[in-house]
Structures are given as structure tokens and as C-alpha cells.
Amino acid sequence: MAVAFQSCWEGWQSTDRGLRGEGRGCPGNLWRRGPNGAVPSEATKKDQNLKRGNWGNQIEFVLTSVGYAVGLGNVWRFPYLCYRNGGGAFMFPYFIMLIFCGIPLFFMELSFGQFASQGCLGVWRVCPLFKGVGYGMMVVSTYIGIYYNVVICIAFYYFFSSMTHVLPWAYCNNPWNTPDCASVLDAANLTNGSRPAARPSNLSHLLNHTLQRTSPSEEYWRLYVLKLSDDIGNFGEVRLPLLGCLGVSWVVVFLCLIRGVKSSGKVVYFTATFPYVVLTILFVRGVTLEGAFTGIMYYVTPQWDKILEAKVWGDAASQIFYSLGCAWGGLITMASYNKFHNNCYRDSVIISITNCATSVYAGFVIFSILGFMANHLGVDVSRVADHGPGLAFVAYPEALTLLPISPVWSLLFFFMLILLGLGTQFCLLETLVTAIVDEVGNEWILQKKTYVTLGVAVAGFLLGIPLTSQAGIYWLLLMDNYAASFSLVIISCIMCVSIMYIYGKCPSSRHLPCPSPWPAHHPAGLLTPHLSRAPELLPGHPDDAGIPTTPLLPDLLALRLPRYHLSPGSGPPPPPPESSSLRAAPGAERAPPPAPTATGSPGA
């Protein structure tokens, strides 16, 4: 059967006869299957995996993966890293890491999940010794999922607060403001004479105070939204408005995932595309403002001496891992719902490049507005630039107050943040739910998957309550700095080593449904050959020459080898029995088996 399948695929690849229904030695209807696993005579929307289901179409998978990869970090982390690490010079190590690290690992995880049709825990049946890597992915996704939704809930709070004629962080005449507060609008009004004339000494004092000021947006953030405590151990009270917004965000996530990928695949048509509309609107508005060019040049001007610093390369690598979502488990989970013969290499290149291009594009959007704000204040751009929550909830909202009809721009900006966060949160929750369902694997839990989703959502809500307290932002930043940083590199390295050197290695990728362009020693090339041969490489299964393969290390350590085999639902649709497959194409020559090596195994 393996020979017949290989002969069929090579014949389909080498000639267009496969498209006309003239396969060479193909078992049954296998030669009629195109590169996406679809049979022309069958309905294309029919699921191959009847137990787990598949994506409705390939666009849903691509949009979901784009929404997963393009998140808040593209807006509030990458622009700051770029200008801090040499501006345009940072692009060089960033794209080097993307080509030699990001795309290969992205492709490896998509291939792994698509082959096994299992979540981040179930895939390790191919190598049970390293199942701890799957648990590590679950821990990372749990950490990120808890605090990520808290950030979304704060964006919801700002979104609701923007539904007013005057933004509450525009002026310093609010009950929570301190005497140190100085609004840029107050300074502008005094300078333009829109308020009653002030004595020159008072005006000079106000302008000097503005340079060492506390902005109303910062006081609104610290003293009103968070009511920030003085220490990480002083939790204080739970902020009820934030708690309510946290409940809203979890309800939205649950409703979008109530039917798994069948429902979330429809939602991403909006959540993954509309942020680009908002980014474009903000970009067009930003570049038309005075001082925008100064901010953009501050963002892209290269400082080539910084390339020699190891920290710059470390930041580039960490941003690639954080932005693409490698080693989070989400890529494996999303790819597990693909059809077996989907071209995952094409998808990995498209998604990775789209993600990184979005980061660069978002930098222009952010720094055009910050340049306008710096020009308005008469200070350097570095004085107003920030990252993380400080950029999203302090610096950028204050810059928006300088625009006409500022509440509209604020609504657009925070709605974009909500959609960017939800796209990532969908995959984080689905990663945990799929891992639990696949690990249990019985019919009952498959039928009750909605209740599992509800249980995980409720647990995430309860675990996020401490982050809505007065000390919650301290814990949120602590988790953000350590949950998805160097641990992702460690998980990815162990995954590469376990798949390549423990699971097994094949010298060619001739059986791949989507041929790999990577060399055998490349991280992506390490995976693709044996993924295509995995059903044959499992102990007790014959290879191309009909010779049983040698047991691999994890299986030698296991007591019962069959229990670690992949589930019957994974892999391509089963062809007819071997006896009928060999008679499916009369007159077709059978491909000669490869010459055995000294150990008796072919092709090693």
C-alpha cells in the first residue's frame, strides 16, 4: 500500500494526468485527491475527520492564524523595540530571525499538528518521552490567556469611556487629578488665547511645568482606572468596573468558541480583517499631521552601531517568538483541524510575512501620532514614546485628544485593540480545550466539548480576578515579562531535538503532500521528511520495502508500544486493502523498493 501511495503521488506530481483522472498505480480513489485532500466528485465542505471536524475552508484557517499571530504585541511592543534598538537597523536582525528561525519553526508546528490531527498534548504520542513539552505549551498558553483577557477588558473599559463628547483624560479638572497635572490642551488654549489672558509669568510657569508634567491620561490610568496601590503585595480592592469588563470579554470569547472552530472560523472574517481597516484610517490621519514625519524618521532612522550589541539580536529573537506564537501550542492546535493534504508550507509563509509586515506597518501608525504629539509639546519623540500598557493606555490616548472629534478616533483605536486581542484569545482558549478533549479522547467528552469550553472560560475568569485589583497591573506585567520569554526558546529547542533525533530522521521528503523546500539540516527540514513517513516509521509498520522498521528510543522505553501509536482518526483517508490497491491500475509497474542498508532498513 505504501508503494502504491508513493507511486500515485509521484505520478500526480510529475504530470497533470492526475488532474484528469489518470493516476499511475493509485489505490482506489486516492489518485483523484488533489493537493488539499479534496475529491472533485465529493462536497468540498465534508469533514475528513468526522470525530474532531475540520475548518469550513482554508481561508478560515489562514485568517484564524493571522488573528492569532497578529496581536497586541504588534502594536505596543514592536514599535518600541524597533526605535530603542537602532530604528531601521533593527529590521536587519528582525528579518534574519524571521527567515532562519520564525518561518521554519512556524512551518514545523503547522506540519506537526496537521499530520497528527491532535492538540499540543495528543501530538506527543509520536514521542511520549517528551510529552512534557506539550504540558509546557499548555502552561504558557494558560499564563498568557489569563492576563491577555485582562488587557482586553481594560480596552473594553476605555472603549466604553470614549462614548462621550469630551474624553475623560483630556483635561485636569476631574476629581482624581492632582496639582501636578498639566494637559496639553490647557497649554494649547493658553498659547492660542482661547482662554482669558493670563499673565506672562503664569504662562511661562505652565509651559515649564508641562515639560515636567504628569499628563491627565496618566493620572486617569493610575488614579482612576487602576487606583494603583503602592506595592505588589498590597492588593487593595477589586475594581468592579474592570471586573465587569473582564466578564464581558470572557463571555464574548466563549460565545465565539461555543462550537469550536466551526463558530470561531466565521467570526475571524471580521476580527482578523477589520483591524487593518482601522490601522489604515489611523495611518492616513497620522501622516497628515504636523510633526508626523519627525516621528516616522525617529522610528526608521538606522543606528548601525547597535547591530553589534547582543541585546538587539536577543530582542529580535524574542519578538519573533512572541509575535508568531511559536511554542505556545496554538499553531499545532489550529493546524490539527486542517485536512491532511493542505499546503501548510504556503500557509506558514503567508501568515509569517503578514504578521511581520503588520508589525512594521503599526510602527508607522504609532510614531506618526507620537511625532505629532512631540511637535505639539516641543520635546523630543523619546520623551513621549512608550511601550506596553503605557503606550496603549497613556501615550497614544493622550495624543488622540489633540485630534478633532477625538472620541471617534479613540473609539476606533480601542475597538482595534479589542479585535486584536480577541483574535489571539480565541486560539489560546481553543488550545487548552482541544488539549483536554484530545487527551481524554472518549465519545462523551467529544460530545460535551461546549461544556469543557465553558469550564475553561469560567476558570480563566476566576483566575483573572486578582489582576483586576489595585495591585493587578504589577502581576500582569510580571506575567507578561516572564510567561512568554525565554521559556519559548527552550520549548522550541527541545521540540526540534525530540522530533529530529528521537522520533526519527528520513533522508528525503519524497512522500510529502506539500514538498518541503528546506534542506534536511534546517529546523523545518528536520521535521517534514518523517512526518510524511510517520505511519510507516512507527514500530511494527512496514516501510516502502515491506520491512518492519526498527523500534525507536521512546518506544523502547515504553512498556506497551501500541498504546502510543497515533489515533485511527489521524492521517489521510484510508485507502482500500492492499490486495485491491495493487489491482486498481492494471498494467501499472510497481516501483522497485530502495536497496536495503547493512542494518536491513531501507533509505537510512
N, C-alpha and C positions, 0 to 999 in steps of 0.2 A: 504494500500500500504506500509506503514512504517513497519507493522508487516511482510509482505511478504518479503520486502527487508532485514530486520533483519534476518529472518529465512533463507533466501538464503545465506546471508553472513556467518552466524554461521555454516550452513551446509558445505559451501565451505571451511571454516577454519578447521573444525573438521575432515574432511575426504578428501581423494583425489578423491572422486567421482566427485567433481566439475571440475577436470581436464579432466574427461572422459565424461562430459556432463550429470551428474545425480544430478542436484540441488534439494534441498528439499524446495518445495513451492516457487520457484523463479518466479517472474513476467516476462513473455515473455522470451527474450533472456538474461536477466540480469545474470542468473547463468552461462552463458558462458563467462562472462567477468573475466579475470584474475586480478591479483593484480595491474597491471599497466593500467587497464581500456581497454585493447585491446581484441577484439573478434577474436578468431582464424580464423574464416571464412572471416574476413574483412581485408583490407590492413592496415598494422600497421602504415603507414605513414599518414593515413587520419586524419585530424584535428577533434577533438571533438568540439572545439569552432570555428565555421565557421566564426564568425564576427571578433574575435581577432587573431585566429590562435594559433598553439601550436609549441613547439620545434620539429624539424625534428626527433630527437630521444633523448633518455635520456642522452647520452654521451655529447651532445651539452650543455644541462643544467648544467651538472656537471663541464665541462670544463669552461663554462662561469662563473659559481660561483667561481671556483678556481681562474680564472683570475681576478675576482672582488675582492676576499679576499686577494690574494697574490699580493701585490703592492709594491710601493717604500718604504713604511714603514718597510717591512720585511727586506730590505737590509740596509737602512740608519738609522733606528730608533731602532729596537730591539737589534742589537749587542751592541750599545752604552748603552742602558738601562740596558742590562744584566751585562756588566762589571762595570758600575757605581753603580749598586745596589747589589753588592755582588757576581758577577760571577755566578758560578754554583748554589749558594744558591738562586738566583733569580728565577731559574727554579721551585722551590717549590711553591711559591705563584702564579707564572705564570700558572702552570698546575692546581692548585687548582681553580683559577679563570676560567680557561678553562672548567673544569668539572662541576662546580656548577653555573657558570654564562654564559659562552660563548656558549657552546653547547645547553643548554636549550633555551636560547634566539634565537639562530640561528634556532633551530627546531620550535620554536613558530612562527617566522616570515615566514618561509617556509610554515608551515601549514596554516597560516592565508591567505597568498597570493594564495596558491594552492586551498584552499576551495572557496574563493570568486571570483577567476579569474578576479581580478581588481587590479589596481595600488595602490600606497600608499595613494591616496585620496579616490578612489572608495570603498576600503575595509571598510571604516568607515560608510558605510550605515548600518552596523550591530549595530552601536553605534554612531549616529550622534552628540551626545553631545560632543564627543571627537574628532571630525574631525580636530580640531586644531593640534592634534598630527601629522596628515598627512601633514598639511601645514608646521609644524616644520621639518619634514623629507625632504620636498621639499627645504626649506631654507638651511638646512645643505648640501644637495646634490648640490645646486646652488653654495654656497660658495666654496665647495671643487672642483666642476667641473671647476670653473673659474681659480683658482690658480693651480690646478693639471695639466691642459694643458700647463700652462706657464712653469712648471717644465719639462714637456715633450719636449717643444720647445727648452729649454736650452740643454736637452740631444741631440736633433737633431743637435743643433749648434756644440756641442762638437764632435758628430759623424762625421759631415762634416769636421770639423777641423782636425780630425785624419787621413784624407785621404792625407797623406804627408809622406815623408821619415823621417823627424825629427819632433817630436811633438812640437808645438809652445810654450809649457810650460816646455820644458826640460832644457833650458839654460837661462842665464841672459843677453844675447846680443841683446835683442829686444828693439825697441824704447820706449816701455812703461815701461821697467824695471827701478828701482831706484837703487841708490848706496847701499842700504841695502840688495839687493837681493843676495842670495848665493845658488847656485844649488848644489845638492848632487852629480851630475855628475862632476861638476867642482872640487869638493873636492876629488872625487874618482880618477879623472885623475891626479891631482897633486900628490896624495899619491902614485899612481902606476907608476909615472914617465912617463906617456904617453904624457905629455906636456913638454916644455922646463923647465929645472931645475930652481927651484925658491929658493931664499934664505930662510934659516930656519925660520927667523923672519916672512917673508911673509906667509909661510905655517902655522906657528903657529897662526898668526893673522887670517887667513882664517878659520882654524878649530875652533878657539874660536868664530869667528863670525857666523859660521854655527850653533852653539848651540843656538844663539840668533838671528837667521836669519829670513828674510822674503823669503819664498820659491817662486820660479818662477811660480809655479802653482797658488799660492795665488795672486800674482800680476797679473797674466793673468786673473784670475777670477774677481778681484776687479777693476783693472785699464783698462782692455781691453774689456772683455765680458760685464761687467755691467757698467763700467765707473761710479762707485758708487759715489753718492752725499754725502754731509756731514750731511744731515738731512732728516728725513722722510717727511718733508714738502717741500723740495726742489726737485721737480720732474725733473727739467732739461729737457733734450731732450729725445725723444723716440729712443731707439736703433733699427735702421732699420733692422740690421741682425736678431735680436731677433723677431721683428715684422714679418719678412718674415717666419721665422721658426714657429711662432705661427700660421700663416695662413696655412702652410703645415700641421701642426698637426691637426688643425680643419678640413681641407679637408679630411685627412685620416680617422678621426673619422666619418665624415658624410658619406663618401663612404662605410665604413664598416657597417653603420646602415641604408643605403638607403632603404632596405627592412625590417627593423626591425630585429626581432630575426631570421628570415629566412636567412638573409645575415650574421649577426654577428655570428650566430651559426656555420657557415662554417669557418669564419676567426679564431675563437678561437682554432681550431685544431692546428694552428701554434703558435698563440700568447700566448697560455696558456702552451704549452709544450716546445717550444724552449728555454725559459729562463732556464729551468732545464738542458738542454744540455750545455749552456754557464756556468752556475754555476758549473757544474761538471768539465768542462775543466779548469776553473779558480781554482777550488779546487785542482785538480791534480797538476796543475802547482805550486800553492801556497805552498803545503805541501812539495814539493821537494826543496824549497829554504832554505838557511841558516837563522836561526832565526825564522822560521815559528813555531816551537814547542813552543818557548817562548811566541809568540803572542797568540797561542791557549790556553796555560796554563793560561795566563793573562785573557783570556775570560771565562774559565770554572772553575778556582780555586774558591771554595766556601768560602765566608766570612759569617759564620753563624750568627754572631752578628747583621748583618744588617736585618735579618728577623724580629727582634723586632721593627724595625722602621716602622711607619705607612706610610711614603712616599714610601717605597718599595712596599707595598701592593697596594697603590694608583696607582703607575706606572704600576704594573702588570694588574690592572683592566682597566686602560685607554688604555693600549696597546692591550688588548683583544678586547675592543670595537672598537678601531681604526682599528685593523688589520682585524677582521672578518666582519666589515661593518655593525654591528648591529645598528639599529635605523637610518640608512641612507635612508631607503626606497628601496634600490636596491634589497635586498633579497625578499621582498614582490613582487616587480615588476617581477623579474626573475621567481619566483615560480608561478606567475599568468599565465604563459604560459605553465605550466605543465598540463598533463592530470590529471583528478580528482583523480584517484586512484593510482597515483605514490607514491612509498615508500619514502616519504620525510624524515623520520627518518633516514633511511640508508644514504641518501644523506647528511644530516646535519652532521652526524658523520664523514663520509669520507672527506667532504670539510673542516670541522673544524680541524681535525687532520692533513690533508695535509698542511693547512695554517700554523699551529704552527710548524710542522716539517720543513717546508721551512724556517721559521724564524731562527730556531736553526742551520740549515744547512748553511744558508747565513752567520751566525756569524763565522763559521769556515772558510769560504771563505774570509771574510773581514779581520779577525785577523791573518790569516796566512800571508797575504801580508803585513799588518801593522807590524807584528813581524819581517819580513824580512827587512822592511824599518828602524825600530828602531835599529835592529842589525847593519845595514849598517852605521847609524849615530852614533852609540854608546850611545844612550839615552834610557830612559825608554819608554815602549809602551804607557804609558799615555800621553807622550809628542806629539805623532803623532796621537793618536786616536781622532776622532771627530764624529759628527753625523749630520744628515740632509744634507743640501746642502754643508756644509763644508766637509763632508765625500765623497759625490758623486762627487763633482767638484773641490776639492782641495787635500785632503789627498790621496785618492785612485789613482787619475790620476798621482800624483807625484810618488807614489810607482811604477806605471806601467812603468815610464820612466827608471827604473833600470833594467827592463827585456830586454832580447834580442828581436829584432823585436817588439819594444814597440808599434808602430802604430797598429799592428794586434791585440794585447791584448786590446788596447784602443777601437778599433772598436767593438770588441766583448762585452766589458763591457758596452759601451753606447748603443749598439743595444739591450742588455738585459734590460737596464733601460727603453728604449723606449717601448719595448714589455710589460714590467711590468706595465708601466703607461697606455698604451692603453687598456689593459685588464680591468683596473678599470674605465677608462674614458668611455668605451663603456656602462657600466652599469649605470654610473652617468647620461649620456645623455638620455639613454633609460628610466630611472626613471622619468625624467622630462617630456619627450614626452608622455609616457604612462599615467602619471597622468593627463595631459591636455586632451588627447584624451578620456580617460575614463570618465573624469568629464563632458565634453561636450556630448559625447555619441551618437551623431546623425550619420546618414549614410554618410553625406557629409564629416565630419572630419575623419571618418574611411577610406574613400577613398582617402583623401588628407593627410594622415599621413606623407608621404615623405616631403611635404611642411612644416608641423609642425616641423619635424626634422631639416630641413634646417633653419627655422626661429630661433629655439633654438640655433643651431650651430652659426649662424651669431650673435645673441645676446651675446653668450658666447665669441666670438672673440672680439666684440666691448668692452665688459666689461673687457677683459683681457689686452687691450692696455695700460692702466695706469701701469700695472705690468711689462711692458717692458721698462719703463722709467728708469732714473738713480736712482730714489728712489723706484723702483718697488720691489726690494728684501725686503725692510723694510716692505712693505704692505703684501707681500707674507708670510713672517714669522709671521706677526701679525695674518693673517687669519689662518695660519696653527696651531698656538698655541691656538686659541680661537674658531674656527669654529667647530671643531670636538673634543671636550674635555669633559668637564663636562655636556654639553648640551645633549650628547648621553645618559648619565646615567639618566638624568631627563626624556627624551623621553621614554626610555625603561621602567622606573618605572611606568610612567603614563599609558603606553600601557598595562603593565601587570595588573595593578589595574583595568583599564577600561574593559578589556576583561574578567577578572575573576569575579569581584564583581559588575560590572554594567551590562555587557551583559548577564551574567548568568553562573551558575555552575551546572554540572551534576555529580553525584557520581561515574559514571562508564564510561568507554570508549569502551563499547561493540560494538558500531557501527562504530568504526574507520576502514577505509580501510587498514591503516597500524597501527597495535596495538601499543599503547604507552607504553614504559617501565617505564615511570616516575610516581611517586606517585602523588596523587591528590593535595598535598600541594606544590609540586615542581613547579617552574615557567613554565616549559614545561607541567607539568600535569595540570596546571591551564587552559590551552588552549584546549588541544586535545579533552576532552570529549564533550564540547559544540560545537566545530567545526564540529564534526561528526553529531551532532543533530541540527545544526543551522537552517536548513529549517523547522524543527518542532518547534523550540523554538521561532521563530518569532510569534508575536501575531496573533491570528486568525487561526493558523495552528494546526491541531490535533497532539497530541503526540502518543505514542505507544498504549495507551488505547482508542484512538479516542476522548480524551477530549481536548478541546481547551486550550492552555497554557495561563498562567496569563501574562498580559502586563508587560513589563519590564520598568525600570525607564526612559531611554531615550525616549521610545515610549510614555510614559505617558506625557512627557514634550513636545512632538511633536504635532502639530495640526493635521496633516494628516499622520496617520501611514503607509498607503500603499506606500507612495512615498519613504519611507526609506527602503523598502524591497530590497533584492538583485535583480539584474537584471536577467531576464529569462535565459540569457546565462550562468550563473554561476551554479556550481554544477554538479552532474553526469548526464549522458544522461537520459532523462525522460523515465520511464517505461510505459507500456500500462496502460489504465484506470484500476481502482481498480476492477471493475466487471470482467474484463478479467484476471487480475492478480490472482485473487482468484481462478479462474478456470484453471489456467495454469498447475497445477500439481494435477490431480485428486487423491484423497485418501490421500493427504498430510495433516497432522494435523496442525491446526492453533495454533501458540504459545499462551499460555494464557497470558493475559495482567497482568502487575505488579499490586500489591494491591495498591489502592489509599490511599493517606495520609489523614490527617484530613482536609487539605485545598482542597482536591479533585484533586490535581495534582499528577501524579504517580512519584515514584522514587526520590522525593525531599529529 
